[in-house]
Amino acid sequence: MTWWPELGVGFYPVETGVEPYDADYFERYQRQADTEIGRALMQARVDFVNRHFAGAVLDIGIGSGAFIDRRNAASGGRRTTFGFDVNPIAAAWLKSRALWLDPYQGQVPAVTLWDVLEHIPDFGALLDRVSAWAFVSIPIFTSAQHVLRSKHYRRDEHVWYFTSEGLIRTFDGCGFDLAAMNTIESDLGREDIGTFAFRRRA
């Protein structure tokens, strides 16, 4: 792993897509979402986004689609939340509900990256498409040693490993300011997860 301590950013060259993003992957997330912690987590995410932004949001890497369902239900059934995913099962789920949106085809006002940013080798190209807000949950580390002993150290899946300061500096370099951060996901039982809201600088 390459580690830049001045930025608090780690990069591990992985072969993108080694982890099979398939039906089993989608179904695993469905099972996780249908638990007490899963439901509380989705509600916390919806509340966090809605505290800052009331408009249309694109969920990148939808897991089971539970966040999309929860936020659209909270909007009185209006379609305010859409999705994009490399998993063909998730993509089919989105398209069957007319919720598929490709961010690389134009600008989007806001994205959610719940447990996703660490999977994307060139996330800067995605953030270039975001005009207002980016909401992120991600494992946060204190050192390279913390990474190596963490359950979030996944050589076949995770490309990036951040400290909190490193993530904030990285988004600053992409034109975003930190608007809010919390540890609600860790408080709900997830290990070492930070939640962040970043706003595009005018």
MILUMKOL-761026 format. One record per residue (C-alpha): residue number from 1; residue in three letters; z, y, x. Coordinates in pm, whole numbers, plus 50000, padded with zeros to 5 digits. Example, Ala and Ser with C-alpha at 12.3 -4.5 7.8 and 13.67 -1.06 7.14 Angstrom:
BEGIN
+-----+-----+-------+-------+-------+
:   i :  aa :     z :     y :     x :
+-----+-----+-------+-------+-------+
:   1 : ala : 50780 : 49550 : 51230 :
:   2 : ser : 50714 : 49894 : 51367 :
+-----+-----+-------+-------+-------+
//
This chain:
BEGIN
+-----+-----+-------+-------+-------+
:   i :  aa :     z :     y :     x :
+-----+-----+-------+-------+-------+
:   1 : met : 50000 : 50000 : 50000 :
:   2 : thr : 49919 : 50352 : 50117 :
:   3 : trp : 50209 : 50590 : 50058 :
:   4 : trp : 50201 : 50969 : 50083 :
:   5 : pro : 50569 : 51076 : 50098 :
:   6 : glu : 50486 : 51446 : 50086 :
:   7 : leu : 50332 : 51391 : 49742 :
:   8 : gly : 50540 : 51098 : 49627 :
:   9 : val : 50219 : 50918 : 49545 :
:  10 : gly : 50131 : 50560 : 49627 :
:  11 : phe : 49792 : 50394 : 49603 :
:  12 : tyr : 49725 : 50024 : 49626 :
:  13 : pro : 49359 : 49918 : 49642 :
:  14 : val : 49314 : 49658 : 49370 :
:  15 : glu : 49016 : 49494 : 49215 :
:  16 : thr : 48997 : 49669 : 48880 :
:  17 : gly : 49004 : 49428 : 48591 :
:  18 : val : 49169 : 49133 : 48766 :
:  19 : glu : 49426 : 49132 : 48486 :
:  20 : pro : 49238 : 48984 : 48188 :
:  21 : tyr : 49218 : 49249 : 47917 :
:  22 : asp : 49144 : 49007 : 47635 :
:  23 : ala : 49272 : 48868 : 47305 :
:  24 : asp : 49591 : 48730 : 47465 :
:  25 : tyr : 49664 : 49072 : 47617 :
:  26 : phe : 49614 : 49245 : 47279 :
:  27 : glu : 49826 : 48988 : 47095 :
:  28 : arg : 50107 : 49020 : 47350 :
:  29 : tyr : 50126 : 49392 : 47275 :
:  30 : gln : 50121 : 49321 : 46901 :
:  31 : arg : 50426 : 49096 : 46941 :
:  32 : gln : 50607 : 49358 : 47151 :
:  33 : ala : 50533 : 49634 : 46899 :
:  34 : asp : 50675 : 49423 : 46616 :
:  35 : thr : 51030 : 49428 : 46754 :
:  36 : glu : 51320 : 49668 : 46701 :
:  37 : ile : 51263 : 49824 : 47043 :
:  38 : gly : 50887 : 49834 : 46989 :
:  39 : arg : 50919 : 50020 : 46659 :
:  40 : ala : 51172 : 50265 : 46806 :
:  41 : leu : 50945 : 50320 : 47105 :
:  42 : met : 50641 : 50401 : 46889 :
:  43 : gln : 50844 : 50642 : 46677 :
:  44 : ala : 50979 : 50813 : 46989 :
:  45 : arg : 50624 : 50855 : 47119 :
:  46 : val : 50499 : 50998 : 46790 :
:  47 : asp : 50793 : 51239 : 46775 :
:  48 : phe : 50738 : 51348 : 47136 :
:  49 : val : 50369 : 51425 : 47081 :
:  50 : asn : 50425 : 51599 : 46748 :
:  51 : arg : 50695 : 51818 : 46899 :
:  52 : his : 50425 : 51975 : 47119 :
:  53 : phe : 50090 : 51924 : 46946 :
:  54 : ala : 49982 : 51874 : 46586 :
:  55 : gly : 49611 : 51820 : 46639 :
:  56 : ala : 49385 : 51524 : 46707 :
:  57 : val : 49494 : 51293 : 46990 :
:  58 : leu : 49303 : 51022 : 47176 :
:  59 : asp : 49517 : 50723 : 47279 :
:  60 : ile : 49381 : 50579 : 47605 :
:  61 : gly : 49457 : 50209 : 47643 :
:  62 : ile : 49589 : 50139 : 47295 :
:  63 : gly : 49795 : 49826 : 47362 :
:  64 : ser : 49816 : 49684 : 47008 :
:  65 : gly : 49716 : 50004 : 46829 :
:  66 : ala : 50073 : 50052 : 46702 :
:  67 : phe : 50100 : 50413 : 46822 :
:  68 : ile : 49772 : 50502 : 46648 :
:  69 : asp : 49886 : 50337 : 46324 :
:  70 : arg : 50229 : 50505 : 46339 :
:  71 : arg : 50097 : 50856 : 46409 :
:  72 : asn : 49822 : 50833 : 46146 :
:  73 : ala : 50077 : 50712 : 45891 :
:  74 : ala : 50304 : 51004 : 45983 :
:  75 : ser : 50007 : 51234 : 45913 :
:  76 : gly : 49990 : 51118 : 45554 :
:  77 : gly : 49713 : 50870 : 45627 :
:  78 : arg : 49483 : 51132 : 45779 :
:  79 : arg : 49302 : 51017 : 46091 :
:  80 : thr : 49460 : 51239 : 46356 :
:  81 : thr : 49482 : 50974 : 46627 :
:  82 : phe : 49190 : 50782 : 46777 :
:  83 : gly : 49158 : 50540 : 47066 :
:  84 : phe : 48965 : 50423 : 47368 :
:  85 : asp : 49015 : 50094 : 47554 :
:  86 : val : 48837 : 49871 : 47805 :
:  87 : asn : 48970 : 49559 : 47631 :
:  88 : pro : 48685 : 49437 : 47407 :
:  89 : ile : 48936 : 49311 : 47149 :
:  90 : ala : 49103 : 49652 : 47129 :
:  91 : ala : 48764 : 49824 : 47120 :
:  92 : ala : 48657 : 49605 : 46828 :
:  93 : trp : 48987 : 49681 : 46649 :
:  94 : leu : 48920 : 50055 : 46689 :
:  95 : lys : 48556 : 50038 : 46583 :
:  96 : ser : 48638 : 49833 : 46273 :
:  97 : arg : 48865 : 50120 : 46163 :
:  98 : ala : 48627 : 50401 : 46269 :
:  99 : leu : 48886 : 50513 : 46526 :
: 100 : trp : 48684 : 50461 : 46845 :
: 101 : leu : 48620 : 50769 : 47058 :
: 102 : asp : 48480 : 50772 : 47412 :
: 103 : pro : 48636 : 51059 : 47611 :
: 104 : tyr : 48362 : 51040 : 47873 :
: 105 : gln : 48108 : 51159 : 47616 :
: 106 : gly : 48267 : 51502 : 47568 :
: 107 : gln : 48587 : 51706 : 47565 :
: 108 : val : 48902 : 51598 : 47380 :
: 109 : pro : 49199 : 51824 : 47301 :
: 110 : ala : 49475 : 51579 : 47388 :
: 111 : val : 49526 : 51230 : 47527 :
: 112 : thr : 49815 : 50988 : 47536 :
: 113 : leu : 49848 : 50762 : 47838 :
: 114 : trp : 50129 : 50523 : 47746 :
: 115 : asp : 50167 : 50280 : 48038 :
: 116 : val : 49804 : 50345 : 48130 :
: 117 : leu : 49765 : 50607 : 48405 :
: 118 : glu : 49876 : 50363 : 48674 :
: 119 : his : 49581 : 50136 : 48582 :
: 120 : ile : 49304 : 50396 : 48621 :
: 121 : pro : 49158 : 50436 : 48973 :
: 122 : asp : 48987 : 50770 : 48900 :
: 123 : phe : 49208 : 50925 : 48635 :
: 124 : gly : 49099 : 51273 : 48748 :
: 125 : ala : 48760 : 51218 : 48583 :
: 126 : leu : 48939 : 51145 : 48256 :
: 127 : leu : 49173 : 51445 : 48282 :
: 128 : asp : 48871 : 51669 : 48342 :
: 129 : arg : 48776 : 51591 : 47979 :
: 130 : val : 49113 : 51702 : 47836 :
: 131 : ser : 49127 : 52063 : 47714 :
: 132 : ala : 49491 : 52100 : 47605 :
: 133 : trp : 49752 : 51824 : 47641 :
: 134 : ala : 49820 : 51498 : 47826 :
: 135 : phe : 50120 : 51284 : 47727 :
: 136 : val : 50222 : 51017 : 47977 :
: 137 : ser : 50471 : 50734 : 48005 :
: 138 : ile : 50474 : 50566 : 48344 :
: 139 : pro : 50701 : 50380 : 48586 :
: 140 : ile : 50876 : 50630 : 48814 :
: 141 : phe : 50997 : 50535 : 49161 :
: 142 : thr : 51220 : 50688 : 49425 :
: 143 : ser : 51063 : 50527 : 49734 :
: 144 : ala : 50815 : 50269 : 49855 :
: 145 : gln : 51103 : 50019 : 49877 :
: 146 : his : 51179 : 50085 : 49510 :
: 147 : val : 50816 : 50005 : 49427 :
: 148 : leu : 50821 : 49676 : 49615 :
: 149 : arg : 51135 : 49547 : 49442 :
: 150 : ser : 51035 : 49668 : 49095 :
: 151 : lys : 50902 : 49452 : 48813 :
: 152 : his : 50636 : 49725 : 48778 :
: 153 : tyr : 50488 : 49633 : 49116 :
: 154 : arg : 50171 : 49457 : 49003 :
: 155 : arg : 49908 : 49420 : 49270 :
: 156 : asp : 49652 : 49278 : 49027 :
: 157 : glu : 49690 : 49560 : 48775 :
: 158 : his : 49859 : 49882 : 48893 :
: 159 : val : 49670 : 50116 : 49123 :
: 160 : trp : 49916 : 50409 : 49139 :
: 161 : tyr : 50291 : 50436 : 49201 :
: 162 : phe : 50455 : 50776 : 49151 :
: 163 : thr : 50779 : 50957 : 49203 :
: 164 : ser : 50854 : 51213 : 48934 :
: 165 : glu : 50778 : 51498 : 49173 :
: 166 : gly : 50458 : 51329 : 49286 :
: 167 : leu : 50332 : 51289 : 48930 :
: 168 : ile : 50404 : 51654 : 48851 :
: 169 : arg : 50224 : 51768 : 49169 :
: 170 : thr : 49930 : 51544 : 49090 :
: 171 : phe : 49890 : 51689 : 48741 :
: 172 : asp : 49930 : 52038 : 48885 :
: 173 : gly : 49634 : 51962 : 49110 :
: 174 : cys : 49438 : 51855 : 48802 :
: 175 : gly : 49511 : 52186 : 48627 :
: 176 : phe : 49813 : 52091 : 48415 :
: 177 : asp : 50166 : 52231 : 48401 :
: 178 : leu : 50470 : 52026 : 48309 :
: 179 : ala : 50590 : 52119 : 47959 :
: 180 : ala : 50856 : 51852 : 47904 :
: 181 : met : 50994 : 51529 : 48043 :
: 182 : asn : 51255 : 51277 : 47934 :
: 183 : thr : 51385 : 50924 : 47984 :
: 184 : ile : 51376 : 50816 : 47619 :
: 185 : glu : 51186 : 50495 : 47698 :
: 186 : ser : 51441 : 50394 : 47962 :
: 187 : asp : 51717 : 50486 : 47716 :
: 188 : leu : 51558 : 50242 : 47470 :
: 189 : gly : 51576 : 49962 : 47728 :
: 190 : arg : 51262 : 49996 : 47941 :
: 191 : glu : 51320 : 49996 : 48315 :
: 192 : asp : 51238 : 50307 : 48521 :
: 193 : ile : 51002 : 50467 : 48268 :
: 194 : gly : 50955 : 50844 : 48254 :
: 195 : thr : 50784 : 51032 : 47971 :
: 196 : phe : 50599 : 51357 : 48037 :
: 197 : ala : 50405 : 51623 : 47847 :
: 198 : phe : 50153 : 51821 : 48051 :
: 199 : arg : 49969 : 52127 : 47921 :
: 200 : arg : 49633 : 52248 : 48052 :
: 201 : arg : 49664 : 52582 : 48228 :
: 202 : ala : 49472 : 52866 : 48066 :
+-----+-----+-------+-------+-------+
//
